[in-house]
Amino acid sequence: MNGPGAVFLDFNLPNATTWFYFSWLLAMALFVKFSRLLSVRNWDVLSLFFLVPGLLLILEARSSARTTPWLGYLWLFGGSLYLLVRCFWDLALVRRPAIAPNLNLSGLGWLGGALFVSLVTVAVRQPNEHTEDESQQKPTLIDTVQGQGERVLQQAPRVVNSEEIRVWVERGLAIFCHLAIVIGLVIVGWRHFQDTHIGVAAATCYLLLPYVYLLLPHTALNIGQWHHALPGALLVWAIAAYRMPTISGLLLGLATGTVYFPVLLLPLWLSFYRGRGVGRFLGAFFVTAGVCLGGISLLLWWSGSLPESWRAIMSLADWQPWMEPRTEGFWTSMAWAWAYRLPVFVAFVVMVGATLFWPKPKNLAHLLALTVAVLVGVQFWYANQGGAYVLWYLPLLLLLAFRPNLSDRQPLPIVAETDWLARLSRRVRRAGLWLLHLPEPAARV
């Protein structure tokens, strides 16, 4: 666009390093309570930026193409280890006084909205450049489904630009996933933290953090990597609906049906709902996950690529720690390092199994801390870019950092007289008796 008005539309975000420094300074001004410098919340705000230098080192190594990014992955390994320890330490934190941000609710809402609009504007104006990077692998299920969709677009009439459609679909999905995360953070703050100010603060901090820009070097809003934000959005809304185990099970099952790793959260969430709706949570989980996997398998079978896709999944060393990995990551940075990947995986499995029994009973604070711990633990043994999947757990990490005391937030007991599922089953039973012309059983006195 030429003309005098073009200068006002030439809007671009700064580079990754500049955004890192300015977002850190702004986060300090907004969320650090300078009258209580030794508070846990202040340290949590600073630690949200611990992984950024590792991502910057990886981007620098890729752009120079002369060095391997082993130092960046080593940094991510150390930062992930700190976050894992922080999650376990959170289990012992009972007193968490609510610390309000330095900006009021209206100011935070305006800033968050302005950040989101600015990022969407940059995403819309991004050139339609598509560079295939083998190190940026999608989860296998998403990759196969997207591949089938691209083949359908390639068979469309030539009047349709299939490449342009693909790019805009990816951008739309990325924007939708980030918007869902932002709304979910606000809902959790409003409904479960009983403080809308905290929810808006967590959402604004999410839009401010540089991780969504650093995972893909040439795009704003992480356009080509929308699948990074998808599980985070589903998990945030599962937390928001934790009082309704059926809804939480549906969302966790949907996350498992699209990217495999949320299935590792199943023991933790089963323990959380033990005695308070665990059956309906488990049933909803398996129904949704089964429908997703069955639909994807049917799609692959219909296209004739099911055996090939299955062989590709089973040959990947990314999720099989007993195989030598070939993709970029911490375990391939040094030739001898991958031999220690299997013991790390065994320790991770022990940790996941322990969440089924400890602590008992669990409240919402325990659920948040251990969910983040499991997702961070995946980073230690996952071969392809382990440590870089920050968006998997970033929204829940923000809730962990901003949360108040949640010791009284537990799943509600199931009361048959007021439960919606019990009422629905009674109505279905009565309808069946009416259709069969059978008398209703006598009421129990």
N, C-alpha and C positions, 0 to 999 in steps of 0.2 A: 504494500500500500504506500503510495507516494502522496506528497502534499504536506501542508503545514501541520495537519492533525496526526500524521503518522508518528511523530515523536512521542505523543502521549500514549500510544499503543505499543511502544517498544519496551515491553515489560519482561524482564528476565530475572530469575533468581540468581544469587551469587554462586560461586563454585562451592564445592563440598567443604573445603577448609574454612572459607569465610563464613559459611552458614554454621559450621560447628562453633566457631568462636562467638559469633553474635547470638546464636540461640542459647549458648551457655551463659553469656552475660545477662540476657533477658530472663532466663529461668532463675538465675540468682536474684535478680531484682524483684521477680514476681512471687517466688515461692519460699525463699530463704528467710526465716525469722531471725533478724539480726539481734534482737533482744534475748534470744535463746539459742546461741550459737552451738551449744553442745546437744541439741535435741536430735532424736533419731530421724525425724523428718528432714531436717537440713542435710544430714549425711546421705539420706536416700536420694534427695534431689541431685546432689553432686554425683553420686554413683550411677545415676542414669546415663551419664556420658562416658563411663569407663570403657565401653567397647568401641567408641567412635575412633580412637587412634588406630586400632587394629584394622578397621574397615578402610581407613585412609591409607594405611600402608599397603593393603591389598590392591586398592585402586591405583596407587602409584606404581606398584610392581607390574600391573597389567598394562598401564599406559607406556611404561618405559620398555617393556618386553625384553629387558636385559637381565633381570633378576627374578628369582622365584619368590612368591609371597609368603615364605615360611615364617618370617618375623611377624607378619600380620596375624597369621593363624595362631602362632604362639601367644600373641597378645590376647586374642579372643579366647584361647584356652584358659589363660590365667584370669581374665575378667569373668568368664563363665564360672570358674571355680569359686570366685568371690561371691557371685550371685547365688550359687548353690548353698554356700555357708550362710549367707544372709537369710535365705528362705528357712533354713533349719533354726537359725537363731530367732526368727520371728515367731516360732512356735512357743517360745518362752516369754514373749512380750505380751503381758496382759494389760498393763496400763498404757494406753495410747491416747493422751490428751489431744483433743481436736485443735489443730493450729490453722487458723484461717489464713488464706493467701494475703499478700500485701495489697492486692487490687480487689475492689469490690465486685459483686456479682455482675453488674451491668457492664463494667469495664472488661472483665474476663470474657463475657459473652460476645461483646463487640470484637475483641481481639481474636477470639477463636473463629468467629464467622469471617472476619477479614482474612485471616490466614488461609482458611479453606477456599474462599473465593479466589484468592491470589494463586493458590496452587492449582486449582481447576483451570484458571485462565492460562497458566503456563502449560498445563497438560494439553489443552485444546490447541494452543499455538505451536506445540512441538512438531517438528517436521516428521513426515511418515518415513522414517528410516528404520529399517529392520536389519539388525546385525545378529547373526546366529552365533551364540557363544556356547560352546560345548560344556563349559564349567557351570553355566547357569541352567542346570537341568530342572525341569518341572517334575513334580511327583508323577509316577508312572501313570496312574489313572487319569489325571488331568491331561497329561501329555497325549495319551492315546485318544481321549475324547476330542481334544482340540485338533489333533491330527485328522480325525474323521471329519470334523466340521470344515477344516480347510480343504479337504478333498471334495466335499460337496460344493464349496464355494468355487473351486477351480472348474467344476463342471457346469457352473452357471453360465448364462449367455454373456458374451463379451461386453455387452453394454454395462455390466456390473463389474466394478473393479474389486476383485476378491481380496487383494492385498490391503486396499484401503478399508474395506469392511472389517477385515480381521483386526487391523490396528485400532479402529474405533471401538470395536467390541471389547478388546482388551482394556482400552482406556476407560470405557464406561464401567466395566466390571471393577477395575481398580478404584475408581471414584466411589462407586456404590459400596464396596467393602470398607473403605476408610470412613465413609459417612456412617455406615452401620456401627462401626467401632465407636465413633464420636458420640452418637446418640445413645448407644449402650452404656458408655461410661457415665453419661449424665443421668440415665435412668437408675443405674446402680447407686450413684450418690444420692439421688432423690429418695428412692424407695428403701434402700437397705442401710445406707450410712446416715439417713435422715438429715442430710445436709446437701442441698442442691449446690451450694457454693463449692463444696469439695468435688462434686461430680463435674461441674463446669471447669474447675481448675485442672482436674485430671485430663479432660478432653482437650483443653487448650494446650496443656503440656505435651500431649500426644502429637498435636499438629505442629508443635514447636520443635520437637526432637528431630535430629537430622537423619535418623535411620532410614526413613522412607525414601530418602534421596541417594543414600550411599550404596544401597545394594545393587543398583543398576547405574553405571556411570553416565550414560548419555541421555537419561530421561528424568523429568521431574515427576514426582508422585509415584515413582516405581512402576511405570506404566506396564512394561512387559512382564512384571513379576506380581500380578494381582493375586496369584495363588498363595503368596506369602501372607497377605492380609486376610484371606478367606477364613482360615482356621481361627485366627484371633477374633474375628467378628462373631463367629459361631460360639466360641467359648465365652466371650463377654456376655452374649445374650443368654447362654446357659446359666451363667452366674446370676444374671438379672432375673431369671425365672426359677431360681433354686427352690422357691416355695411350692412350685408345681413340678413334681418329679417327672411327670409324663412329658411335659414340654422340654425340660432339660435333657431327658433321654433322647427325644427326637433330634435335638440340636447336636448333641454329642455323637449320635449315630450318623447324622448327616456329615459331620466333620470327619468321622472315620471312613465313611464311604467315598470321600473325595481325596483326602490325604491320610495315609494309614496311621500316623503316629498317635492320634487321639485315643486309639484303642488301648494304649498303655495307661491312660487315665482311668480305665474302667474299675480296677480294684479300689482306687481311692474314692471314687464317687459311689461305688456300692457300699463301702464302709460308711460314707457320709449319710446315706439314706437308709441304713440298716434299721429296721423296725418302723420306718416312717416313709413307706412308699417305695421300697427297694424293688418290689415285684413289678410295679408299673413302669418304673424307670428302666429296668432291665428289658422288659418287653418292648417298650418304645425304642430303646437303643437298637435291639436286634431287628426290629421291623424296618426302621429307617436305613440302617446299614445294609440289610439284606436287599431292600428295594434298590438302593444305589448300586450295589455291586451286581445285582441281577440285571438291572437296566444296562449297565456298562458292558457286561458280558454278552447280553443279547445284541447290543449294538455292534460289538466286535465280531460276534458270530455271523450276524447278518452281512457284514462286509467281508467275511472270510479271513479276517486277520486275528482271530482268537488264539489259535495255536502259536502263531508268531509272537503275539503280545505276551502270552504266558511264558514262552521261552525267554523273551527279553527280560521279564520281571525276575525270573528265577536265576538269570545269569548276572544280575546286578550285584556287585560287591558293596554297594553303598549301605545297604541295610543288613548285610550278612557279615558279621565281624570275623568269621572264620576264613574269609576269602581275602586275598590281597587286593586292595583297592587300586584303581587306575585313574580316578578323577582327582581334580585339584582339592587339596585340603591338608589338614594338619598331619594326617597319617601317611600321606605321600610326600611330605616335605623332606623326610629323611628315610633312607632305604630301610633302616632297621626298625623304625618306629611302629609299623603296623603290627608287629608281633605282639605288642602290648595292648592292642585294641580288644582282643578277646577277654582278658582279665577285667578290663574296664567295663565291658558289656556285662560280664557276670556280676560285678558289683552293682551295676545299674539295675539288673533284674532283681537282685536282693532288695534294693531300695524300693522298687515298685511293689514287690511282694509285702514289704513291711508296712506300706501305707494301708493295706487291708486291715491291719490290726492296731496300728499305732498312729496317732494317739486315739484314745477311745474314752468318751464319745467325741466326735468332731463338731466344731462350729464353723461358721463361715470364714473366720480368720485362718483356721487350719486348712480349709479347702483351698483358699487362695494361695497360701504359702506352699503347700505340697503340690498343687497343680503347676505352679511356676517351677518348683524344684524338679518335677518329672520332665517338663519340657526343656529345661536347661540341661538336665542330665542326658537327653538325647543328643545334644551337641557334642558330647565327649566321644561318642563312638560312631556317630553317623559320618560316613567317609567323605561324601561330596560336600565340600565347603562347611564342614562342621564348625559351629560357632557363629556363622554368619546369618542364621535364621532367627534374627532377633524379633521380627514381627510376629513370630509364632506366640511369644509370651509377653511382648511388650505391653499390651493393654492391661493384662492381669498384673504385671509388675508395677504399673502405675497405681492400680487399685491397692496393691500391697503397700506402696509407699505413702499413699494419702489416706489410708483407712483409719477410722477411729477404733475404739474398743468394740469388738464384735463377739465377745464371749457369750452373749445371750442370743445370737442369731443362729438358730438351728432349724432344720426342716420341721414343718408343722406336723403334729400327729394326724393320722387319717381318722376322721369321725364319719361313720357310715351315714348318719342322719343328714349331714351337710355336705358330704363329698360329692362332687359332680359326677365322678365315674360311678359311684354307687347308685346315685339317682338315675343315671342313664341305664345302668344294668337292670334296675327295677322296672323302668319304663319298657325296656325291650322285653323283659320277661312277661310283663302284663300284656304287651301287644301280642306276643306269641301265644299266650293262653287264650286271648280273645279270638285270634285267627283260628285256633284249633278247637274253639268252643269248649274249653275246659274250665272247670270252676277254679277260682283262686283258692290257694291253701288258706286254712283258717289262721287268723292272726294269733300269734303267741301272746298269752296273757302273762 
